[in-house]
Amino acid sequence: MERERAGAFFLYFATHDIHVPRVPHPRFVGQTTMGPRGDAIAQFDWCVGQILGALDRLGLAADTLVILTSDNGPVLDDGYKDDAVAKVGDHRPAGPWRGGKYSIFEGGTRMPFIVRWPARVKPGVSHALISQVDLCATLAALTGRTVPAGGAPDSVNVLPALLGESAAGRGHVVQHAGRLAIREGDWKYIEPRP
């Protein structure tokens, strides 16, 4: 960011922190009471803070779009025994939603999608329906580019929703987590199974 601060830049920061095996750096071990999972989340939070802090320090924060998102809903135990289930207590990682990672229910298919762009986006909560697939068409529109013919055929430009200028996102989204579902407005149809 320091090297490219005079011009436009793109940074993709893919973290491993909370994926298994959860092995936080020694300086984060014991930072929480939640074991390796909690310590890995603290490490992730620190990493994101370092990026945001650098943008602030370099005077780039106001004009930089930051998107923080995940690839699926939460999971406490997917074969890695680190006491995450025992230590979660009353906390519900998926919030009010049913299911988690590997599940077609909302807890598995809804994920965090946080946007920070102080010069363009006002703080708030949006209920617009979007999909990460939409990043292709949306970021192309934002940068004045076009998606090549046949490229990203399922991507929808949801830039007004991303910027908080509209409550409308895409009309529907097809979801897959072992089976298919379609979400439209407040409704979700999940393909039946025996």
Secondary structure as UniProt FT lines:
FT   TURN            2..6
FT   TURN            17..18
FT   HELIX           26..28
FT   TURN            29..30
FT   HELIX           35..57
FT   TURN            58..59
FT   HELIX           61..63
FT   STRAND          66..69
FT   HELIX           84..87
FT   TURN            89..90
FT   TURN            93..96
FT   TURN            101..102
FT   HELIX           106..109
FT   STRAND          113..116
FT   TURN            118..120
FT   HELIX           132..134
FT   HELIX           135..142
FT   TURN            143..144
FT   TURN            149..150
FT   TURN            153..154
FT   HELIX           159..162
FT   TURN            163..164
FT   STRAND          173..176
FT   STRAND          180..184
FT   TURN            185..186
FT   STRAND          187..190
//
